[in-house]
Amino acid sequence: MNLCFLKNDASMKAIRHHRLVDLIKLTLIGLILTTLQNLFFGKTLDALIFFGGLLATSISFGLAQYKRLESAASLFTLSLTTMMVIIHWSDSGIYDPGMLMYPALIIFTGLLCAPWLFILQFIVIVINLSFLILAEAQGWRISPIAPPGLPYWLDTILIMSIVTAGVALIMKDFRQAVLSLQAENMRVSKSQKEVEFLATHDALTHLPNRVLARDRCAHALEISRRNQQKTAVFYIDLDNFKTINDSLGHDAGDRLLVEMARRLKSCVRQSDTVARQGGDEFLIILDQIQDAAICTEIANKVIRTLAQPITLKHLQITATCSIGIAVSNRNADDFDTLLQQADMAMYRAKAAGRNAMRIYDESMNTKAAEQLHLASKMRTALSKSEFTLHYQPQFDLKSGQIIGAEALVRWRHPELGLVPPGKFIPVAENSGLIVEMGEWIVQEACRQAKQWHDEGLGGIVIGINISPIQFRRGDVEKLVADALRLSGLPAELIELELTESLLLEDSDHLKVILQNLRSLGLSFSIDDFGTGYSNLSYLKHFEVERLKIDQSFIRRLTEDAHDEAIVSAIIQVANSLKLQLIAEGIEDQATLNRLIELGCEQGQGYFWSPAIPAEEFKQFVLHHRSQLSAS
């Protein structure tokens, strides 16, 4: 803003300078002609007065050339005023044609000079005219009336020509100023419209933003109430947009968003609203609908339309979406409530495998409230040490010896009792509590393992589950290093259990973390192998030591030929890659025998023991070792 003012000030000074120079040039020409005219007609005194004005005006011109604007303008206007005063008192007085110069002098001074000089000039002219008129009225001075002749005509024409030329120059500036002001007004008006548009629309897709969507939704709800109909809000999230944006670049991501916006608008009526919520999220507001069946029809149309391939950087990309829908009713009759409900339904659609739609119902809110309530209790439980670790023993299937244990967290709430891990672990991951909980698990498992080691239960490797969220949001490397240092536990007695989903990210950052952890002496295993996107390349890329066959394949091993084929294939892969293999969920002798026949060497499950508290685990190990020794 200050730069703009500086530029305008500089521009005004430049205009004033050029205009002053032009007026001085005109005046110089006029004074030269007037001086010559008076000499020609024998008016020597007038010629000398005009010559004096000519000299002063020439000095003003020199000052103007040296950019001394104020000095030049002051000398120019004051010299002309002084010259005219002398002419009037020495010649024709109030009847002199020079009286025509006074209004022009006042105008020129007001435009070109400082305010104080304008006021001074006005006062001088008024005083001069007042004394002239008073002198004439009292008879102190009698002004001769020049007969209309050639000299009078020349003086009048010359003065009028100079004044007219000066006014023409000023009018030119005025017209240019008006045109510039009009252009500036148009620019400001355009900018104001753009600002107003951007305040209510998305800059990239030009769709209404959340602010305008709220207003449109309120209007739609009002019309729907009046017509006893309903309004629906769609919450649309593009699946895997981040992957496309990161791999192809932000320009390609922006093109995708623009195209998705265009396709969404093609799926609805003119009266409906398509808005951009932010990022890769869009909203659709349907007004005056009869029932949810219409929503299902439109949602399926949106899914089909958005799934059409789009070419980005010579690649055909298919962008799917997850849609949550909320329909207005007596309990949900405002934008915020409908948006919240549609958001919950959208996450249900994502949880169902994405590229799907879900319509909100009350059970979603009940479950969300339960999870929120449970998350609150978990925060309290962490501070009150309500969590404990249980340990499930792991066996060498051939020798029967206990070779390790898996540390599993348990929560015994004073009111809720024993809360199943399948209930509170997902809540911990969704709420971010898994990071804090994971830190406690690592520290407690290392402490307990060190205690057993000191008590003579050496050689037992403790497996600790690490959530992918801990790798993304926590400092796993520092956590494990600190836990080993504080406990004094040898690093080879700890095995970190990783998920397939984490390894599939295949990031350089993850590889560095795992390499640093391995340098401490830790080993790694892949938990629940076979249930995710099993990819043999990461087995080599990340150099894991052990695979854990998921219990879902083990429980029906002796009953389902397909499960047996899968387990057999996993065992062959592990043997080929020289990886250790452990089967989870062994519950009977028949399953154990079959696994031994297939070549599996390690196992854990209820056949031997469930996960048990630390003290019970110690007694179990001692008892088991005594039995082996006795046999």
N, C-alpha and C positions, 0 to 999 in steps of 0.2 A: 504493500500500500504506500509506504514512504517513497519507494523508488518511483512509483507511478506519479506521486505528487512532484517529485524532483524533475521527472521528465516533462510534466505539464508546465512547471515553472520555467524550465529552460526554454521550452517551446514558446511560451508567452513572451519571454525576454527577446527571443529571436524575432518574433513578429513585430514587437514594439520597436526594435532596432531598425529593421528594414523599413517600417512605415515612417519612422522619424526621418531617416535618410531621404526617403522619397519626398516627404513634405518640405524638408530643407532645400532639396534640389528645386522643387517647384517655386519655393519662395525666392531662392537665389535668382532664378530666371525672371520671376516677376519684378524683383528689385532692380535687376540690371536694366530691364526694359523701361521701368518707371524712371530710373535715374537718367537714362538716355532721353526719354520723352521730355522730362522737365528741363534738361539742358537745351534741347531743341527749341522748346517754347520760351526759353529765357528765364525760367524759374530756378535761379541759381541756389537760393536758400533751400528750397524743397529738394533740389538735387543733392545738396550736401547732406541733408538729413537722411535721405534714402541711401546715400553712399555710406553713411555711418551705420545704418541698419544692415547694409550689405556686408560690411566688414565683420560686424558682430555675428551675423548669420554664417559667414564663412568660417569663423572660429568654431561655431557650433558644429558645422559640418566636419571640421577636423577632429573635434572631440568625439563625435559619433563614429568616425572611422577608427578611432582608438578604443572603441567599445565603452567609452565613459558616458553611458546612456543618460544618467540623471543630470550630470553636469551639462551635457549637450542640450537636453530638453529644457532645462531651466534657463540657460542662456538664450536659447532660441525664442522661447515664448516671452520672456521678460524684455528682450531687446526689441521684439516686434511691438509689444505693448508700449514700451517707452517711446519708440519711434512714432507710433500713432498718436500718443499724447502730445508730443512736440509738434507734430504736423497740425493737429487740431487747434492748438493754441497759437500757432504762428500763421495759420492760413484761414480756411473757411469755417473753422469751428464745427458746430453741430451740422452744418450743411455740407461738410466734406464727404466725398464718396468713401473715404476710409472708414466711416462709421459702419460700413458693411462688414468690416473685418472683425469687429468685436465678438459677435456670436460665434464666428468660426474659431477665433482664438480661444474662447471659453471651452468649446467642444474639443479642440485639439489638446488643450492643456489637461482637460479631464481624462482624455484617453491615454495621453503619453507621459504625463508628469505625476509627481507625487501629490497626494491629497492636500498637503499644506500649500503647495505652489498653486494648485487650482483655486483654493480659497483666497490666497493672497492676490492672485490675478483678478478674481471677481471683485474683490474689495477695491483694488486700484482702479479698475474700469468704472465701477459705480461712483467712486469718489470723483474721478475725472469728469464723468458725465454730469454729476451733480453740480460741480463748480462751473462747468461750461454753461449749463442751463441757468444757474443762479447769476452768473456774470451777464448773460444775455438779458435775463429778466430785469436786473437792476440797472442795466445800461452801462455797466462798467466796461463792457466790451461789445463791440458791434461786429458780428461776423459778416464779412462780405459774401454776397450770394453770387457765385460764379455763374456767368451766363452759359446756358447749354450749348456747348460747342464741341469741337473735335477733342480738345484736351480732356474735358469732362467726360465725354463718351469713352475715350481711351482708358481713363482711370477706372471708370465703372466696369467696362468690359474686362479689363485686366484683373481687377479684384474678383469679379464674379467668376472668371475663368479659373483663377487659383483656388478659390473656395470650392468651386464645383469639382475640380480635379481632386482636391484633398478629400472632399466628402465621398467622391467616387471610390477613392482608395479605401476609405474607412468602411464604406458599404460593401466593398469586395471582401474585406476582412470579416465583416459582420455576417455576410452570406456564408462564407467558409466556416465561420464559427457555428452558425445555425446548422449547416450540413454536418459538421463534425459532431455537434450535440445530438442531432437526429441519429447519426450512425452509432454514437455511444449509447443512446437510449435503446436503440434496437439491439445492440450487443448486450446491454444490461438486462433487457427484457428476455432475450434468448437465454442468457445465463441463468436468469431467475427461473425460467421455465425448466431448464435442465436441472437446476438444483431441486425444484419441486418434484420433477420426475424421478430423480435419483433418491429423493427422500421416501418415495413410495414404490420404487421399482428396483429390480436387480440390474446392475450396470452391465453384466455380461449377457444375460438372456433376455433382458427387457421385460421379464415377467414381473407381476406385482410381488413385492416383498412381504415379509410377515406383517408389517404395519398395515399395509393396504388389505392384505388377506383378512386381518382381524376385522377391519371395517366392512369388507364385503360379506364376511360370515355373519356379522351382526345384522346386516341388512337382509341377508338370505333367511336368517332365523326369524326375523320380524315378519317377512312375507309368508314364510311357512306356517307360523302360528296363526296368522290371519286367515290363511286358506286351509287350515287344519291338515297340513302336510308336514314333511320332515326335511331336514337338511343333513347332509353327510359330509364328513371330512376324511379325505384320504391322506395318509402319511406315507410317502413313497421314498424309499432309499435304494440307490443304485448299488447292486452287489459288486464287490471287488473293484470299485472305482479307483481306490488308492493304488491297486496293482497296475492298472492301466495308466494312471497319472504318473506313477514313478518310473514305469518302464518306457513309456513313449514320450514323456515330457508334458509340461503344463499346457503347452499350446494344443496338443492333441486332446488333453483332458478338457480344455475349454471348448473345443469343437464338439466333443462328445456331449457336453452339457447343453450346448446350444441346440444340437440336433435332438436330444432327448426332450428339451422344452418344446420344440416344434411338434414332435410326435405326440406329446401329451395333450397339446392344444387340439390336435386333430381327433382325439378320442372323446372329446366332450362337446357339449352344446355351447353356443355363443353366450348364453346366459350364465354358464358355469364359470368358475374362476380356477385358473392354473397359476400357482405361485411358487416361488423358490424360497424354501425355508432357510437354506444356507448349505454350503458345501455341495454334497451330492444328494441332498434331500429336497423333495418337492412336495407341494400340497395341492390337492384338488378339492374344491368346495362345490358340491352339487346342491342346488336349491330345488325346492318343490318336488320331492320324490315321494312315491307312494309307500314303498317298503324296501327292505334290505335286498330283495332279489335283484332290483335294478343295480344296486351297488356291486353285487357279485358279477353281473353281466359286464359292467363297465370296467371293473378291476381285471377281469380276464382279458378284455380287449386291450387294456393298457399293457398287461404282461406280454401278450402276443405282439403288440406293435413295437414295444421297446426291445423285444428280443430279435427283431429283424437285424441282419448284419449291417455294419457300417464300416466303411473303409477309412482307416487312419494310417497315414504314412505307409501306404501300399500293403497294409495288413487288414484283413477282414476281422473285425471285432464284433463279438456278440455281448451286449450289455443286458443283463437280467436285473430284475428289481424285486424287492420285498415290499408288500403293501399292507398297511394296517388301516382299518376302516372303523370309524365311530359314527353312529347315527343318533341324531338328537332325540331326546325324550324328556320326560318330566324331570329326571334327575340330572340330565346333561343338556343344558339349554344355553350354553355360552361357549365362546371360542376356546378359552383356555382349557375348559373341561374336555371338550371334544378333541382338542389337540393332544392332551395328555392320554386320553383313552386310545386314540389312533396310534400314538407312539408306542404304547404297551402292546397293542395288537400287531404292530409292525415287527417288534422284537420277537413276538411269538412266531411270526412268519419266517423270520431269519432262523430261529431255533428249529423250525420244521424242515430246514434244508435249503432255504432261500428260493428265489424265483417262485414265490407263492404269495397268497393273500390270506388274511385273517380278519374277521369282524369281531370287534370288541364285545365281550359279555362280562357280567359281574364277577365271574369266577377269576378272570384275569386280575381284576382289582383286588380281590380277596387274596390271591396268591402274592401279588406285589406287596400288599400290606403285611402279609405274613413274613415275607422275605425282609422287608424293612424292619419289622419288629425283631426278627431273628438276628439281623445284622447288629441292631442296637444291643441285644443281649450278648452277642459275641464280643463286642467291644468291652463290655463289662467283664465278661468271662476272662478275657486276656489280662485285664488288670487284676483280677482276683485269683488267677492261676487255677481256673477250673478245668483247663485242658491237661490231659496226661498223654503219655506215649505208651502204647502197648506194642509188643514185639511178637511176630510170628516166626517160629524157627524154620530154617531152610536146611535141607538134608542132601547128602550125597546118596543117591539111590542104590548104589552098589554096596558101599560100606555101611550105610546107615548112620554115619556120623553127622552131627550138626555142624554145618560149615558157616552158617551166618543167620541173620534175622532181618526181617523187614520192619522198620519203625513205622507204626501207623498211629495217627492222632485220634484220640477219643475225647468226647465232651460229656461230662456228667453234670447236668444243670440241677441246682437245688430244687427247682420246681418242675422242670420238664423231664427230669430223669436223664437216662442215657440217650443222647440225641444221635441218630444214625449219621455216619460220615457222608452218606449220599445226600443228606438233607442240608448239612451246614457247609460242606466244602464248596459246592457251587455258589452259595451265597457269599462265602469268603472271597471267591475269585471275582464275582461280579462287583462286589463292594470295594475291592482292593485290600481287604483285611488279610488276604492270603500272603501278602508280603511280610506283614508284621508277624503273622502266625508262622510263616515259613522260617523266619529268623529264629523264633523260639524253638521250633522243631530241630533245626540244625544244631543249635547250641545244646539243647537238652540231650539229643541223641549222642553227641560227642562226649558230653559229660558222663552219661551213663555207660557208654562203651569203655571209656577210660577207667571207670570204677570197676567194671567187670574184668578188664584187663589186669588191674592191680590185684583183684581178688583171685586170680588164677584161671579165669575163663578166657584165656588168650586164644587167638586164631579165629574168633567169630567176627565176620565182616558184617557191618550194619548198613543196610540199604536205606537211603533217605530219598523220598519222592520230592522232586523240585518242580514246582509249577512253572509253565512257560511265562506266566505273568511276572514271576520273580526275576527271570532273565531280562525281561523288557523294562521293568520298573525298579528293580532292586540291584544292589551291587553284590551279586552272588559270589564273585571271586573274593572280595574282601570279607564277606560274611563267613565263608568256609575257612579261609586262612585264619581269621580271628578266633573262630571256634576251635580249630585244631591247636592254635597257640595257647589259648586260655586253658583248654582241657589237658594239654600235653599228650593227646592221643596220636599214635602213629597214623599217618595219612593212609597207609595201605589197608587199614581196618574200616575205611569208609568207602561206600559205593554210592554214587549219585544216580538215581533212576530218572531218566529223561523220557519225554513223550515223543511219539513220532511226529506230531504236529509241530513241535519245536524244531526238530532237526530238518523238517521239510522247508523251513524258512531259508536254510542254506546261505546265511549271511556271513560276510567276512567278520563282522563284529562277534557273532556267536562262535565262530571258529577260533578266534583269538582267545575268547573267554575259556573255552574248553581246553585249549592248549595250555593256558596258564594254570588251570586247575589240575590238569594232568601232570604238569611239572612239579606240583606239590606231592605227587605220589598217589593221587586218587584213581579209581577206576570208574567206568560208566557202564550202565545197562539201559536197554530200551524196554520200557514198561508196556504191557498190553500189546506186544508185537502181534501183528496180523489183523488188528481191528481197524487200523487207520489206512492211510495211503502208503502202504508198505513199498518202499523204494530201496532197492539193493545198493544204489549208488551212495547213499549217505552212510551206509554201513562201512564203506571204505573211506569215505571222505572224512568222517568224524572219528574213526578208529575206536569203536565201542568194544568192550570185552565180552558182554553177555547179552543174550536175548531172553525176555520173559514171555513165554507163551500165555496168552490171555486165558483166563479160566473158562470163558464161554466155549472154547474149543475142547477143554479138558473134561468138563462135567459130563458130556454126552459122547465121550471118546469111544466107549465100548458099545454104544447104541446107534451112532450115526456114522455111516461110511464116509460121508463128506467131511465131517470133522476129523476123522482119522486120516483122511487123505491130506487135509490141510496141515495137521500136526506133523505127519510124516514128511511133507515137503519142507516145513520149517526146520525140522531136524536135519534134513539133508543139506539145506542152505547153510545152517550153522556149522555143520561138520566140514563142508567145503571151504568155508571162510575161516575155519579154525576158531570159531567163537564158542564160548560156553553157553549152555542152554539150561533154563530152569522152567519147569511147568508149574503154573499156579492153579490152585483149586482142586488138588487131589483129595478125594473124599472116601475112596474105598480101595480094597486090595486089588480088585480086578483092573481098575484104572492104573494103579501103580505097576502091576505086572505088565500091562500092555505098553506102557511108556518105556519100561526097561527093554522090552522086546524091540521097540522101534528105535532104541538107541539114545533115549533121553537119560542124562546122567544126574540131574538135580531136580528137586521138587519141593513144594510147600503146600500145605492145605490142612483141612480139618481132620484128615486121616491121622495126622500126628497131633495137631494142636491148633486151636484158633489163636488169634493175637491175644496175648495175655500181659498183665502188668509186669514191670521190671523185676520185682522180687520173685514172682511166680515163675518168670522166665529163667531166672538164675537157678531156682530149685529144680525146674524141669530139665535144664541142661545137666546139672550135677547128677540127677537121678538117671537120666538117659545114658550118661557116660558110665555110671556104675553098672548099669545093666549090660552095656556092651563089654565092659571089662569082665563081668561075671560069666558072660557067654563065651 
